[in-house]
């Protein structure tokens, strides 16, 4: 057969596409489709075909990735990072009238103040105050920036969990991890950009929408990995099914058909995401088994994370998995501590927090230590906190109710100034009072460390541009290195 003319068409008027579709039973077109798909998938400007392709930040980033340690249920700042001598002195007394009315769920404002049984000490060279609930973490004090003046907008768990994750108390907004994936893409071609490691004991209040993609394209939703020997279900093909070569050929053919289908539906983000999911799932079958195989770690590292202790083994394994995922380019990892109740200490804060800190203290300290010795902490931002804190008044005699008016969160690594305490609550720890930091400010700071301007990271939805921080948010600059 004669070749094409200078016009690019064959003498019969047949186009290249028509020729390839007819020659060799159409296999030429299949090959061309695969080549074009691969070429376009690697081009960062084509976000429709590869929405997770790497994207440059707005400005130079201090951190490349985030590990968010979410203490589900609301850890008490009064038992952890916020020492209040006046609360101890006023133990058993009513809240002074000078504090004004207090918004609570169960009218505990009339209950007597409850001092803590924990003791605090100044840790490290910096003197960051940490309670004896965290003997291991205290060795990392000089890496921590403890924000003791956080506040939020809801006293209820689901809404507070949504806000801490998505910036809004309402269900259906994109989560922080989804916004990061949307803004920066992924550094890994073979693993998700956003991974969620829930507590295997149970789900969170508010459910999966807390780490969902909301109105962002479906490609940016969190990928859930479990603990145990099989973090991802159905990762390995069943025995006796397609081999890798056959599977690749099948996916190539499906890819061509899906690409044709997508041509007439360019605005269908779910369809584009499904096409990418097939490809990512195929690549993960090769990359993920190695990434989640903790047996490849040394005995010393496994012991560091507490995998040799049944109390710390689960949370330690997930912290170790988070470090392995960061090494392999996963952009955002959210790791939950606590089942449906978790740190929710309504009845006995001492018993509850002793149990929860025993499970997490050693693994969290190990994560910071391990990241640091591997040279990863400088480019990895670690965040620790819950959806709110606890009230200084008692509930059920020995417990504490929810407190969104003042609580603590800490940052470490990734461009953060270590060994600092920022902000203060009032004399009894009821409300953030000095250098107050709202949830929007926390989010703005996390995005800033990743090189993203929270006012420029927007998505058009329902007639207007939306952003993670809505119309608020200020970067907490005093904690930046």
C-alpha positions as CSV (number, residue, x, y, z in Angstrom):
1,X,0.0,0.0,0.0
2,X,1.2,3.5,-0.8
3,X,2.0,5.9,2.0
4,X,0.2,9.1,2.9
5,X,0.5,12.2,0.7
6,X,1.9,15.6,1.9
7,X,-1.6,16.5,3.1
8,X,-1.4,13.7,5.6
9,X,-4.1,11.6,4.0
10,X,-3.9,8.4,2.0
11,X,-4.7,8.4,-1.7
12,X,-8.1,7.0,-1.1
13,X,-9.0,9.8,1.2
14,X,-8.6,7.5,4.2
15,X,-7.3,9.3,7.3
16,X,-4.5,7.9,9.5
17,X,-7.1,7.1,12.2
18,X,-9.3,5.2,9.7
19,X,-6.3,3.3,8.3
20,X,-5.2,2.2,11.8
21,X,-8.7,1.2,12.7
22,X,-9.0,-1.1,9.7
23,X,-5.4,-2.4,9.3
24,X,-4.7,-5.6,11.2
25,X,-8.1,-5.9,12.6
26,X,-7.8,-2.6,14.4
27,X,-4.9,-3.5,16.6
28,X,-2.9,-0.6,15.2
29,X,-5.5,1.8,16.6
30,X,-5.3,0.0,19.9
31,X,-1.6,0.5,20.1
32,X,-1.9,4.1,19.1
33,X,-4.5,4.7,21.7
34,X,-2.4,3.2,24.4
35,X,0.7,5.3,23.4
36,X,-1.4,8.5,23.2
37,X,-3.0,7.7,26.6
38,X,0.4,7.2,28.2
39,X,1.9,10.3,26.7
40,X,-1.0,12.4,27.8
41,X,-1.1,10.8,31.3
42,X,2.4,12.0,31.9
43,X,1.7,15.6,30.8
44,X,0.9,17.6,33.9
45,X,-1.1,20.1,32.0
46,X,-3.7,17.6,31.0
47,X,-5.5,17.3,34.4
48,X,-8.6,15.7,32.8
49,X,-6.7,12.5,31.9
50,X,-4.3,12.5,34.8
51,X,-5.8,14.7,37.6
52,X,-3.1,13.5,40.0
53,X,-0.1,14.5,37.8
54,X,2.4,16.6,39.8
55,X,1.5,20.3,39.8
56,X,3.8,23.1,40.9
57,X,3.0,24.9,44.2
58,X,2.2,28.6,44.3
59,X,5.5,29.3,45.9
60,X,8.5,27.4,47.3
61,X,7.2,24.8,49.7
62,X,8.7,23.9,53.1
63,X,7.0,20.5,53.2
64,X,6.3,17.9,50.5
65,X,3.9,15.7,52.5
66,X,1.7,15.6,55.6
67,X,1.0,13.0,58.2
68,X,-2.1,14.0,60.2
69,X,-2.4,12.1,63.5
70,X,-6.1,12.6,64.3
71,X,-7.1,11.9,67.9
72,X,-10.7,11.1,67.3
73,X,-13.1,12.1,70.1
74,X,-11.4,15.2,71.4
75,X,-8.3,14.9,73.6
76,X,-8.3,17.1,76.7
77,X,-5.7,19.9,76.4
78,X,-5.9,20.2,80.2
79,X,-4.5,16.7,80.6
80,X,-1.9,16.9,77.8
81,X,-0.3,20.3,76.8
82,X,-2.0,23.1,78.7
83,X,-1.0,23.3,82.3
84,X,-3.4,25.4,84.4
85,X,-2.4,26.1,88.0
86,X,-5.5,28.1,88.6
87,X,-7.7,25.1,87.6
88,X,-5.9,23.0,90.2
89,X,-6.4,25.7,92.8
90,X,-10.1,26.0,92.1
91,X,-10.8,22.3,91.9
92,X,-14.3,21.6,93.2
93,X,-15.4,25.2,93.0
94,X,-18.0,26.6,90.6
95,X,-16.8,28.4,87.5
96,X,-16.4,32.1,88.5
97,X,-19.2,34.3,87.2
98,X,-16.5,36.5,85.6
99,X,-16.1,33.9,82.8
100,X,-19.7,34.6,81.6
101,X,-22.2,32.1,80.1
102,X,-20.7,29.0,78.5
103,X,-22.2,27.1,75.5
104,X,-22.2,23.4,76.4
105,X,-24.2,20.4,75.3
106,X,-25.3,19.1,78.7
107,X,-25.4,22.2,80.9
108,X,-22.2,21.2,82.7
109,X,-21.4,24.9,83.1
110,X,-22.9,24.7,86.5
111,X,-20.8,21.7,87.5
112,X,-17.7,22.3,89.7
113,X,-14.3,22.7,88.1
114,X,-12.2,19.6,87.7
115,X,-8.5,19.7,88.3
116,X,-6.3,17.2,86.5
117,X,-4.4,14.3,88.1
118,X,-1.6,14.6,85.5
119,X,1.7,16.4,86.2
120,X,3.5,18.6,83.7
121,X,7.2,19.3,83.2
122,X,9.2,21.5,81.0
123,X,10.8,19.2,78.4
124,X,13.8,19.4,76.1
125,X,16.1,22.4,75.9
126,X,13.1,24.6,74.9
127,X,11.0,23.9,77.9
128,X,7.8,22.9,76.1
129,X,5.3,21.8,78.7
130,X,4.1,18.2,78.3
131,X,2.1,16.1,80.7
132,X,3.3,12.7,82.0
133,X,0.7,11.0,79.7
134,X,3.4,11.3,77.0
135,X,6.8,10.1,78.4
136,X,8.1,9.1,75.0
137,X,6.8,12.2,73.2
138,X,8.5,14.4,75.8
139,X,11.9,13.4,74.3
140,X,10.8,15.1,71.0
141,X,9.7,18.4,72.7
142,X,12.3,20.5,70.8
143,X,10.6,19.4,67.5
144,X,7.1,20.5,68.5
145,X,5.2,23.7,67.9
146,X,2.3,23.4,70.4
147,X,-0.6,25.7,69.6
148,X,-2.6,26.1,72.8
149,X,-5.2,28.6,71.6
150,X,-7.2,26.7,69.0
151,X,-10.9,27.1,68.7
152,X,-13.7,25.7,66.5
153,X,-17.4,26.3,65.8
154,X,-19.3,23.2,66.9
155,X,-19.7,21.4,70.2
156,X,-20.9,18.2,68.5
157,X,-18.7,15.5,67.2
158,X,-19.9,15.0,63.6
159,X,-19.9,18.7,62.8
160,X,-16.6,19.3,64.6
161,X,-15.0,16.3,62.8
162,X,-16.2,17.7,59.5
163,X,-14.9,21.2,60.2
164,X,-11.4,19.9,61.3
165,X,-11.3,17.8,58.2
166,X,-13.1,20.0,55.6
167,X,-13.2,23.5,57.0
168,X,-17.0,23.4,57.3
169,X,-19.4,22.0,59.9
170,X,-21.6,20.8,57.1
171,X,-21.3,17.4,55.3
172,X,-20.2,17.3,51.7
173,X,-17.2,19.6,51.5
174,X,-13.8,18.4,50.2
175,X,-11.4,17.3,52.9
176,X,-8.0,18.8,53.6
177,X,-6.3,15.8,52.0
178,X,-8.5,16.1,48.9
179,X,-7.6,19.8,48.5
180,X,-3.9,19.0,48.8
181,X,-4.2,16.4,46.1
182,X,-6.1,18.8,43.9
183,X,-3.6,21.6,44.4
184,X,-0.4,19.6,44.1
185,X,-1.2,16.2,42.5
186,X,0.9,13.2,43.5
187,X,4.6,12.5,43.6
188,X,3.9,8.8,43.2
189,X,2.6,7.2,40.0
190,X,1.9,3.9,41.7
191,X,0.2,4.9,45.0
192,X,-2.7,7.2,45.9
193,X,-2.0,10.9,46.7
194,X,-4.3,10.8,49.8
195,X,-4.4,7.7,52.1
196,X,-6.6,7.3,55.2
197,X,-5.6,4.8,58.0
198,X,-8.7,4.5,60.2
199,X,-8.7,2.9,63.6
200,X,-9.6,-0.8,63.1
201,X,-11.7,-0.7,66.3
202,X,-14.4,1.3,64.5
203,X,-15.3,4.3,62.4
204,X,-15.4,8.0,63.1
205,X,-18.4,10.1,64.0
206,X,-19.5,11.7,60.7
207,X,-18.2,8.7,58.7
208,X,-16.4,8.7,55.4
209,X,-17.5,12.2,54.2
210,X,-14.9,13.5,56.7
211,X,-12.2,12.3,54.3
212,X,-14.2,12.5,51.1
213,X,-13.7,14.6,48.0
214,X,-16.9,16.6,48.3
215,X,-17.5,18.6,45.1
216,X,-14.0,18.1,43.9
217,X,-13.5,15.4,41.2
218,X,-13.7,11.9,42.5
219,X,-10.0,11.3,41.8
220,X,-9.1,13.3,45.0
221,X,-11.0,11.2,47.5
222,X,-9.0,9.4,50.2
223,X,-8.0,5.8,49.7
224,X,-8.6,3.8,52.8
225,X,-5.9,1.4,54.0
226,X,-6.5,-0.9,56.9
227,X,-4.2,-2.3,59.5
228,X,-3.1,-6.0,59.5
229,X,-1.5,-8.1,56.8
230,X,-3.8,-6.9,54.0
231,X,-4.1,-3.1,54.2
232,X,-5.9,-3.0,50.8
233,X,-8.6,-5.5,49.9
234,X,-8.4,-7.4,46.6
235,X,-5.0,-6.1,45.9
236,X,-3.7,-9.4,44.7
237,X,-5.4,-11.1,41.8
238,X,-7.0,-14.5,42.6
239,X,-4.9,-17.5,41.7
240,X,-5.5,-18.9,38.3
241,X,-6.8,-15.7,36.8
242,X,-5.2,-13.4,34.2
243,X,-1.4,-13.0,34.2
244,X,0.1,-9.5,34.2
245,X,0.5,-9.4,30.4
246,X,-3.1,-10.5,29.8
247,X,-4.3,-8.0,32.4
248,X,-2.4,-5.2,30.7
249,X,-3.9,-6.0,27.3
250,X,-7.4,-6.1,28.8
251,X,-6.9,-2.7,30.5
252,X,-5.5,-1.2,27.4
253,X,-8.6,-2.2,25.4
254,X,-10.9,-1.0,28.2
255,X,-8.9,2.2,28.2
256,X,-9.5,2.8,24.5
257,X,-13.2,2.2,24.9
258,X,-13.5,4.4,27.9
259,X,-11.5,7.2,26.2
260,X,-14.0,7.1,23.3
261,X,-16.9,7.2,25.8
262,X,-15.3,10.2,27.6
263,X,-14.8,12.2,24.4
264,X,-18.5,13.0,24.4
265,X,-18.7,13.5,28.1
266,X,-15.7,15.8,28.9
267,X,-17.3,17.2,32.1
268,X,-17.9,13.8,33.6
269,X,-15.4,13.9,36.5
270,X,-16.6,10.5,37.9
271,X,-16.0,8.8,34.6
272,X,-12.5,10.3,34.2
273,X,-11.8,9.2,37.8
274,X,-12.9,5.7,37.1
275,X,-10.7,5.4,34.1
276,X,-7.7,6.6,36.2
277,X,-8.7,4.2,39.0
278,X,-8.3,1.2,36.7
279,X,-4.8,2.3,35.8
280,X,-3.8,3.2,39.4
281,X,-5.2,-0.1,40.7
282,X,-3.1,-2.0,38.1
283,X,0.1,-0.2,39.1
284,X,-0.7,-0.6,42.8
285,X,-0.7,-4.4,42.3
286,X,3.0,-4.1,41.8
287,X,3.9,-1.2,44.1
288,X,1.6,-1.5,47.1
289,X,2.5,-5.0,48.3
290,X,6.1,-3.8,48.8
291,X,5.0,-0.5,50.3
292,X,2.8,-2.1,53.0
293,X,5.1,-5.0,53.8
294,X,6.3,-4.1,57.3
295,X,8.3,-7.3,57.5
296,X,10.9,-5.6,55.4
297,X,11.7,-3.3,58.3
298,X,14.5,-4.2,60.8
299,X,13.8,-5.6,64.2
300,X,15.1,-2.4,65.7
301,X,12.7,-0.3,63.8
302,X,9.7,-2.5,64.5
303,X,10.6,-2.4,68.2
304,X,10.9,1.4,68.1
305,X,7.3,1.7,66.9
306,X,6.1,-0.8,69.6
307,X,5.2,-3.6,67.3
308,X,6.4,-6.0,70.0
309,X,3.8,-4.7,72.5
310,X,0.1,-5.6,72.0
311,X,-0.8,-2.2,73.5
312,X,1.1,-0.2,70.9
313,X,1.3,-2.7,68.0
314,X,-1.7,-1.5,66.0
315,X,-1.1,2.2,66.1
316,X,2.6,1.6,65.8
317,X,2.1,-0.4,62.6
318,X,0.0,2.3,61.1
319,X,2.6,5.0,62.0
320,X,5.3,2.8,60.5
321,X,3.2,2.4,57.4
322,X,2.7,6.2,57.2
323,X,6.5,6.6,57.2
324,X,6.8,4.0,54.4
325,X,4.1,5.8,52.3
326,X,5.8,9.2,52.7
327,X,9.1,7.6,51.5
328,X,7.3,6.5,48.4
329,X,5.7,9.8,47.5
330,X,2.3,9.7,49.1
331,X,1.3,13.3,49.5
332,X,-1.2,13.2,52.5
333,X,-1.8,10.5,55.1
334,X,-4.4,10.8,57.8
335,X,-4.1,8.3,60.7
336,X,-6.9,8.0,63.2
337,X,-6.6,7.1,66.8
338,X,-9.8,6.0,68.5
339,X,-12.9,4.1,67.5
340,X,-16.4,5.6,67.5
341,X,-15.7,6.9,71.1
342,X,-11.9,7.2,71.2
343,X,-10.7,10.1,73.3
344,X,-14.3,11.1,74.2
345,X,-13.8,11.2,78.0
346,X,-17.3,12.0,79.3
347,X,-17.2,9.6,82.3
348,X,-13.6,9.3,83.4
349,X,-11.0,11.4,81.7
350,X,-8.1,9.9,83.7
351,X,-8.9,6.3,82.7
352,X,-9.8,7.2,79.1
353,X,-6.7,9.3,78.4
354,X,-4.4,6.9,80.2
355,X,-5.6,4.1,77.9
356,X,-5.5,6.2,74.7
357,X,-2.1,7.7,75.4
358,X,-0.6,4.3,76.2
359,X,-1.6,3.2,72.7
360,X,-0.2,6.2,70.9
361,X,2.6,7.9,72.8
362,X,5.4,5.5,71.9
363,X,4.4,5.1,68.2
364,X,4.1,8.9,67.7
365,X,7.5,9.5,69.3
366,X,8.9,6.7,67.1
367,X,7.4,8.3,64.0
368,X,9.1,11.7,64.7
369,X,12.4,10.0,65.6
370,X,12.4,7.7,62.6
371,X,11.5,10.5,60.2
372,X,14.2,12.7,61.7
373,X,17.0,10.1,61.5
374,X,16.1,9.3,57.9
375,X,16.2,12.9,56.9
376,X,12.5,13.0,56.2
377,X,11.2,15.2,59.0
378,X,12.5,18.4,57.3
379,X,10.1,17.9,54.4
380,X,7.3,16.1,56.2
381,X,4.8,18.0,58.2
382,X,3.3,16.0,61.2
383,X,0.1,17.3,62.8
384,X,-1.4,16.0,66.0
385,X,-4.9,17.0,67.3
386,X,-8.6,16.2,67.6
387,X,-11.8,17.9,66.6
388,X,-11.9,19.9,69.9
389,X,-10.8,19.8,73.5
390,X,-12.6,19.2,76.9
391,X,-14.3,21.5,79.4
392,X,-12.6,22.5,82.7
393,X,-15.9,21.7,84.5
394,X,-16.6,18.1,85.5
395,X,-19.1,15.8,83.9
396,X,-20.3,12.7,85.8
397,X,-17.9,13.7,88.5
398,X,-14.6,12.6,86.8
399,X,-15.2,13.2,83.1
400,X,-15.2,16.3,80.8
401,X,-17.6,17.4,78.1
402,X,-16.7,18.7,74.7
403,X,-15.0,22.1,74.4
404,X,-14.6,23.8,71.0
405,X,-13.8,27.2,72.6
406,X,-10.2,26.3,73.5
407,X,-7.9,23.3,72.8
408,X,-4.4,22.3,71.7
409,X,-2.9,21.0,68.5
410,X,0.8,20.6,67.6
411,X,2.9,20.7,64.4
412,X,6.3,19.2,63.8
413,X,8.8,19.1,60.9
414,X,8.1,20.5,57.4
415,X,9.1,24.1,57.9
416,X,7.9,24.4,61.5
417,X,9.9,26.1,64.3
418,X,10.4,23.4,66.9
419,X,10.4,23.9,70.7
420,X,7.7,26.6,70.8
421,X,4.4,27.2,72.6
422,X,2.0,29.5,70.8
423,X,-1.1,31.1,72.2
424,X,-2.9,30.7,75.5
425,X,-6.3,29.7,76.9
426,X,-7.8,31.6,79.9
427,X,-6.9,30.8,83.5
428,X,-8.9,27.6,83.7
429,X,-8.6,26.5,80.0
430,X,-12.1,27.3,79.0
431,X,-11.6,29.6,76.0
432,X,-8.7,30.5,73.7
433,X,-7.7,34.0,74.8
434,X,-4.2,35.0,73.5
435,X,-3.2,34.6,69.8
436,X,-6.4,32.7,69.0
437,X,-6.1,30.1,66.2
438,X,-9.3,29.0,64.4
439,X,-9.6,25.8,62.4
440,X,-9.3,28.0,59.2
441,X,-6.0,29.3,60.4
442,X,-4.7,25.7,61.0
443,X,-5.7,24.8,57.5
444,X,-4.2,28.0,56.0
445,X,-0.9,27.2,57.8
446,X,-0.8,23.6,56.6
447,X,-1.4,24.7,53.0
448,X,1.2,27.4,53.3
449,X,3.9,24.9,54.4
450,X,3.0,22.9,51.3
451,X,3.6,25.9,49.1
452,X,-0.1,26.7,48.6
453,X,-1.8,30.0,49.1
454,X,-5.2,29.1,50.7
455,X,-6.8,32.2,49.0
456,X,-5.8,31.0,45.6
457,X,-6.6,27.3,45.9
458,X,-10.2,27.4,44.7
459,X,-12.7,25.3,42.8
460,X,-15.8,26.6,41.0
461,X,-19.0,25.0,42.3
462,X,-22.6,26.1,42.4
463,X,-21.9,29.5,40.9
464,X,-18.9,30.6,42.9
465,X,-15.3,29.8,43.7
466,X,-14.9,27.7,46.9
467,X,-11.9,27.2,49.0
468,X,-10.9,25.1,52.1
469,X,-10.8,28.2,54.4
470,X,-14.1,29.7,53.0
471,X,-13.6,33.5,53.4
472,X,-11.3,33.4,56.5
473,X,-8.0,32.0,57.6
474,X,-4.6,33.5,58.5
475,X,-1.3,31.7,58.4
476,X,0.1,31.2,61.9
477,X,3.5,32.7,61.1
478,X,5.1,32.7,64.6
479,X,5.4,28.9,64.4
480,X,7.1,28.9,61.0
481,X,10.9,28.3,60.9
